[in-house]
Amino acid sequence: MSKKPQQNNVFQKPSELISNEEMDALMVAIKNRYGLDFTNYEKSSLKRGINRLMLKHNMESSIDLWSRVLHDSGFFQKAIDDLLVNLTELFRNPDVWIKLRDDLLDQYLGKSLNIWHAGCSTGEEVYTMNIVLEEKKLFNKARLYASDLSNKALEKAKIGDYPLEIIKQYLNPFLKFFPRKQLEDFFDFHDKHAAIKPHYKENVRFERHNLVHDKPLGKFDIVFCRNVMIYFDEVLKERVLNLIYESLKPGGYLIIGYYDIMPEFGKQKFKVYDVKTRIYTKA
Ligand SMILES: C[S@@+](CC[C@H](N)C(=O)[O-])C[C@H]1O[C@@H](n2cnc3c(N)ncnc32)[C@H](O)[C@@H]1O
């Protein structure tokens, strides 16, 4: 009888690789060693990130992880990318972009505007914004700041070149916004990848910025912070919302993700502009 194949550790239950106590201790050690504070990240998503990291490097115990992370700073810098979730999409939640096009952006016609994409990941949200701005003839008047904690995501964002299998997934939300256009109008297609047309990068400044302890990047008319706070606990959400409040001009807009929940203290600072699309305005 053939031997039952050994179960690969990919099938291990992720929660078994590190306990909550070990994870908390590791986050405190990381904060002391590198000054990077993950202690108020939402526990379950952080744990999934740590498990991804341990599986990737075939680490069997948290002691391996502990010594590697704390003694090898090069390893740690790369590991940050595994701890963070970089999922994003072009025209993610198309109703948001339709609302911007058909309503919100009208008040900026003929004016200049500054926009901040906080937690821009690999850039799709930023390029979507530029496509929408061009559609509204606001492109030349707009300056975009795109920031993230992950260097790897930022590098990809700056290049703006995506594998075709990823680009294909963007077709449905794109067509909801532009039923009569095609992705080829905005991307240069190659064999296995497609690159955003170069002019969509001209007005964007990409910058590494940590929402947990860095200062505001400037004063903005619109701040996107979509699907970032879902990974933060209440303490961190308050800190980030205060930072965004400070960064918005009077009457400016904050756009959060569909799964982000505006906490009670946030509701004092930001009033709902449109419930469906999760757009708020500075109170
Ligand atoms: C799920 S992605 C969201 C991307 C995009 N905003 C969207 O909704 O499609 C979350 C991003 O937040 C970034 N992030 C996590 N913690 C951060 C922090 N403290 N400062 C800045 N960015 C952070 C991650 O690196 C990741 O790229």
The ligand as a MOL file (V3000), in Angstrom:
LIG
                    3D

  0  0  0     0  0            999 V3000
M  V30 BEGIN CTAB
M  V30 COUNTS 27 29 0 0 0
M  V30 BEGIN ATOM
M  V30 1 C -5.9700 46.4160 1.3880 0
M  V30 2 S -4.8200 47.6320 0.8930 0 CHG=1
M  V30 3 C -5.9380 48.8940 0.3330 0
M  V30 4 C -5.5110 49.5470 -0.9710 0
M  V30 5 C -6.4490 50.5640 -1.5480 0
M  V30 6 N -6.6240 51.6980 -0.6590 0
M  V30 7 C -7.7950 49.9450 -1.8820 0
M  V30 8 O -8.7410 50.1030 -1.1190 0
M  V30 9 O -7.8980 49.2740 -2.9040 0 CHG=-1
M  V30 10 C -4.2480 48.2700 2.4520 0
M  V30 11 C -2.9410 49.0350 2.3340 0
M  V30 12 O -2.6930 49.7160 3.5620 0
M  V30 13 C -1.2900 49.7120 3.7670 0
M  V30 14 N -0.9890 49.9850 5.1810 0
M  V30 15 C -1.1360 49.1780 6.2580 0
M  V30 16 N -0.6960 49.7820 7.3700 0
M  V30 17 C -0.2760 51.0160 7.0070 0
M  V30 18 C 0.2840 52.1140 7.7170 0
M  V30 19 N 0.4990 52.0530 9.0290 0
M  V30 20 N 0.6230 53.2310 7.0130 0
M  V30 21 C 0.4120 53.2930 5.6800 0
M  V30 22 N -0.1150 52.2860 4.9470 0
M  V30 23 C -0.4540 51.1550 5.5970 0
M  V30 24 C -0.8820 48.3190 3.3200 0
M  V30 25 O 0.5110 48.2500 3.0280 0
M  V30 26 C -1.7620 48.1300 2.0820 0
M  V30 27 O -1.0950 48.4980 0.9040 0
M  V30 END ATOM
M  V30 BEGIN BOND
M  V30 1 1 1 2
M  V30 2 1 2 3
M  V30 3 1 2 10
M  V30 4 1 3 4
M  V30 5 1 4 5
M  V30 6 1 5 6
M  V30 7 1 5 7
M  V30 8 2 7 8
M  V30 9 1 7 9
M  V30 10 1 10 11
M  V30 11 1 11 12
M  V30 12 1 11 26
M  V30 13 1 12 13
M  V30 14 1 13 14
M  V30 15 1 13 24
M  V30 16 1 14 15
M  V30 17 1 14 23
M  V30 18 2 15 16
M  V30 19 1 16 17
M  V30 20 1 17 18
M  V30 21 2 17 23
M  V30 22 1 18 19
M  V30 23 2 18 20
M  V30 24 1 20 21
M  V30 25 2 21 22
M  V30 26 1 22 23
M  V30 27 1 24 25
M  V30 28 1 24 26
M  V30 29 1 26 27
M  V30 END BOND
M  V30 END CTAB
M  END
